[in-house]
Amino acid sequence: MDSVVVLRCDFDLGSHPGNERKKMKVGDLVICNEYLAIVIVSDAYETLIRWLDDGVVEDADNYTLGLELISESR
């Protein structure tokens, strides 16, 4: 059986100089293409996001190009 992988936005494991992302905090709402996620962990070691459409938790560093902060929890 074949498995299907759906990428919500640009996927990039490398870092790009000059493309530093604003520090995200727990509770922040982020978007990538038309998919929304909420930040559930943000510490010195990792930033984890939970996609609102399916509940999948991923490392925000996997989406260095397409993830955009749209609502801050402050």
C-alpha positions in Angstrom: 0.0 0.0 0.0 1.4 3.4 -0.9 1.5 6.2 1.6 0.7 9.8 0.8 2.5 12.7 2.3 0.9 16.1 2.1 3.3 19.1 2.6 1.5 22.1 4.0 4.1 24.6 2.9 7.7 24.9 1.8 9.8 22.2 3.6 13.4 23.0 4.2 15.8 21.6 6.8 18.6 24.1 6.1 18.9 27.5 7.6 19.1 30.6 5.4 21.1 33.7 6.5 19.0 36.8 6.5 15.8 34.8 6.9 15.7 34.7 10.7 12.2 34.0 12.0 10.7 36.1 14.9 10.8 34.1 18.2 7.6 32.3 18.6 5.9 31.8 22.0 3.4 29.2 23.2 -0.1 30.2 22.1 1.0 32.1 19.0 -1.0 31.3 15.8 1.0 30.7 12.7 0.0 30.0 9.0 1.6 28.3 6.1 -0.2 28.5 2.8 -3.7 28.2 4.0 -3.0 25.9 7.0 -3.2 27.2 10.5 -1.1 25.9 13.5 -0.6 26.9 17.1 2.7 26.9 18.9 2.5 24.4 21.8 6.2 24.3 22.9 8.8 27.1 22.5 12.1 26.7 24.4 15.8 26.8 23.8 15.7 23.3 22.3 12.7 23.2 20.0 9.6 25.0 18.8 6.6 22.6 18.2 3.5 23.5 16.3 0.2 21.6 16.2 -1.7 21.8 12.9 -5.3 22.8 13.6 -6.8 20.7 10.7 -5.5 17.3 11.8 -3.7 17.7 15.1 -0.3 16.6 13.8 2.6 18.0 15.9 5.8 19.0 14.1 9.0 20.9 14.7 8.6 24.5 13.4 12.2 24.4 12.2 11.0 22.1 9.4 9.2 25.0 7.9 11.8 27.8 7.8 10.6 29.3 4.5 6.8 29.3 4.7 5.8 29.7 8.3 4.4 33.1 9.2 3.4 34.4 12.6 -0.1 35.9 12.3 -1.3 36.3 15.9 0.9 36.7 19.0 -0.4 35.4 22.3 1.0 38.4 24.2 
